[in-house]
């Protein structure tokens, strides 16, 4: 058998690093991306960077700019609101199903407990990238406990956009604590097997996050106008 080309794994690594930089605003909306400079910073050739940028382009995270160039796309407040409307419905369903299965899935309960405990350890020095990762991990624990793989399959393509939107509100110190208080409320209802309460809490959490994100994005746009 012919040995596999290691390049695809390198492309994945470069893609993940660029996505993280877009999500935590190391690469700002509207910022032009210079492939040679990015390749040098990552210690790779231009080829995996080019492949990764084309993947990000297909997802709408970067846009073409000039001759063979790219720039980070702006966050559209209306689009974010629409994403959170869909996410609210999915998260509510996931929380309800997770509550119904919690008593019979010890491994799933342990994952949710661990994700919640990790989030409770954040402080004002926790990096934005880590805050986003912890938030995603918490919600993924609920999706897994729900026992319906279609939930995670449906939401996964939207995570890159969600990660960017999370940075908008998680960058504010006041919201970090309230977000994890809401997470704790959702987890409490799930682990207690209270499906209706878990569903309501998850929906309210998504609606709050969506509203706050949209408001802050619109305020930023108005300030820049």
C-alpha positions in Angstrom: 0.0 0.0 0.0 1.2 3.5 -0.8 1.9 5.6 2.4 -0.6 8.4 3.1 0.3 12.0 2.3 0.7 13.8 5.7 -0.4 17.1 4.0 -4.1 16.8 4.8 -3.4 16.6 8.5 -1.2 19.7 8.2 -4.0 21.5 6.4 -6.3 20.6 9.2 -3.9 22.0 11.8 -3.4 25.2 9.8 -7.1 25.6 9.3 -7.7 25.1 13.1 -5.1 27.7 14.0 -6.4 30.3 11.5 -10.0 29.7 12.7 -8.9 30.2 16.3 -7.2 33.5 15.3 -10.4 34.6 13.6 -12.6 33.5 16.5 -10.5 35.2 19.2 -10.0 38.3 17.1 -6.2 37.9 16.7 -7.3 38.3 13.0 -9.8 41.2 13.1 -12.9 41.5 10.8 -11.8 43.2 7.7 -8.2 42.4 8.2 -6.3 41.4 5.1 -4.5 38.0 5.3 -1.1 37.9 3.8 -0.4 34.2 3.0 3.4 34.5 3.1 3.4 36.2 6.5 0.9 33.7 7.9 2.9 30.8 6.6 6.1 32.2 8.3 4.3 32.7 11.6 3.0 29.1 11.5 6.3 27.7 10.3 4.8 26.0 7.2 4.9 26.5 3.5 2.2 28.6 1.6 0.5 25.4 0.2 -1.3 24.3 3.4 -2.2 28.0 4.2 -3.7 28.4 0.8 -5.7 25.2 1.2 -6.9 26.2 4.6 -8.0 29.7 3.5 -10.0 28.2 0.7 -11.8 26.0 3.2 -12.5 29.0 5.3 -13.7 30.9 2.2 -16.2 28.2 1.5 -17.5 28.6 5.1 -17.9 32.4 4.7 -15.2 33.2 7.3 -12.9 34.9 4.8 -13.6 36.6 1.5 -11.6 37.2 -1.6 -9.7 40.5 -1.5 -7.6 41.7 -4.4 -5.6 39.4 -6.6 -5.5 35.9 -5.0 -5.9 37.5 -1.5 -8.3 37.1 1.4 -9.6 39.2 4.3 -11.6 38.2 7.4 -15.3 38.7 6.8 -17.4 41.0 8.9 -20.0 39.6 11.4 -23.5 40.3 10.1 -25.8 41.0 13.1 -28.9 39.8 11.2 -27.2 36.5 10.3 -26.0 36.0 13.9 -29.6 36.5 15.1 -30.8 33.9 12.6 -28.2 31.4 13.7 -29.1 31.8 17.3 -32.8 31.3 16.5 -31.9 28.0 15.0 -29.5 27.1 17.7 -32.1 27.9 20.4 -34.4 25.3 19.0 -31.6 22.8 18.7 -30.2 23.4 22.2 -33.7 23.2 23.7 -34.3 19.9 22.1 -30.8 18.6 23.1 -31.4 19.7 26.7 -34.8 18.0 26.9 -33.4 14.7 25.4 -30.4 14.9 27.7 -32.6 15.2 30.8 -34.6 12.2 29.7 -31.4 10.1 29.3 -29.4 11.5 32.2 -30.3 8.7 34.7 -29.3 6.0 32.3 -26.1 7.4 30.9 -23.4 7.6 33.6 -20.6 8.5 31.1 -22.7 11.3 29.6 -23.4 12.7 33.1 -19.7 12.6 33.9 -18.8 14.5 30.7 -21.4 17.2 31.5 -20.2 17.4 35.1 -16.6 17.7 33.9 -17.4 20.4 31.3 -19.3 22.4 34.0 -16.5 22.1 36.5 -13.9 23.3 33.9 -16.1 26.3 33.1 -16.5 27.2 36.8 -12.7 27.6 37.1 -12.5 30.5 34.7 -11.3 33.9 36.0 -10.5 37.4 34.5 -7.2 36.0 33.2 -8.7 33.2 31.2 -7.9 33.8 27.5 -10.7 34.4 25.1 -9.7 31.3 23.1 -10.0 29.1 26.2 -13.3 30.7 27.1 -14.7 29.8 23.7 -13.4 26.2 23.9 -14.9 25.7 27.3 -18.3 27.0 26.1 -18.3 24.8 23.1 -17.3 21.8 25.2 -20.2 22.4 27.6 -22.8 22.4 24.8 -21.2 19.4 23.1 -21.5 17.5 26.3 -25.2 18.1 26.3 -25.5 17.1 22.6 -23.7 13.9 23.4 -25.9 13.2 26.4 -29.0 13.8 24.3 -28.2 10.5 22.4 -29.2 11.9 19.0 -26.1 12.2 16.7 -28.1 14.3 14.2 -28.1 17.2 16.7 -24.4 17.5 16.7 -24.1 16.8 12.9 -26.6 19.6 12.3 -24.9 22.2 14.5 -21.2 21.3 13.7 -21.1 23.3 10.4 -22.2 26.4 12.3 -19.7 26.2 15.1 -17.1 28.3 13.3 -19.6 31.2 13.1 -20.8 30.6 16.6 -17.3 30.7 17.9 -16.8 34.1 16.4 -20.1 35.4 17.8 -19.1 34.0 21.3 -16.1 36.3 21.3 -18.3 39.3 21.0 -19.9 38.7 24.4 -17.3 36.6 26.2 -14.8 39.3 25.8 -16.8 41.2 28.4 -15.9 40.2 32.0 -19.4 40.7 33.3 -21.0 38.2 30.9 -18.5 35.5 31.6 -19.9 34.8 35.0 -23.5 35.1 34.0 -23.0 32.7 31.1 -21.7 30.0 33.3 -24.4 30.7 35.9 -26.9 29.9 33.0 -24.9 26.8 32.1 -25.1 25.6 35.7 -28.9 26.1 35.7 -29.2 24.1 32.5 -27.0 21.3 33.8 -28.9 21.2 37.1 -32.2 20.6 35.4 -30.7 18.0 33.0 -29.0 16.0 35.8 -32.3 16.2 37.8 -34.1 14.7 34.9 -36.4 17.7 34.6 -36.8 17.8 30.8 -39.2 20.7 30.6 -37.1 23.0 32.9 -33.9 22.0 31.0 -35.6 22.8 27.7 -36.7 26.2 28.9 -33.3 27.1 30.4 -31.4 26.1 27.3 -33.8 28.1 25.0 -33.5 31.2 27.3 -29.7 30.9 27.3 -29.5 30.8 23.5 -32.0 33.7 23.2 -30.1 35.9 25.7 -26.7 35.2 23.9 -28.2 35.8 20.5 -29.8 39.1 21.6 -26.7 40.4 23.4 -24.5 39.4 20.4 -26.7 41.2 17.9 -26.9 44.3 20.0 -23.2 44.6 20.5 -22.5 44.0 16.8 -25.0 46.7 15.8 -23.5 49.1 18.3 -20.0 48.4 16.9 -21.2 49.0 13.3 -22.9 52.3 14.4 -19.8 53.4 16.1 -17.7 52.7 13.1 -20.1 54.5 10.7 
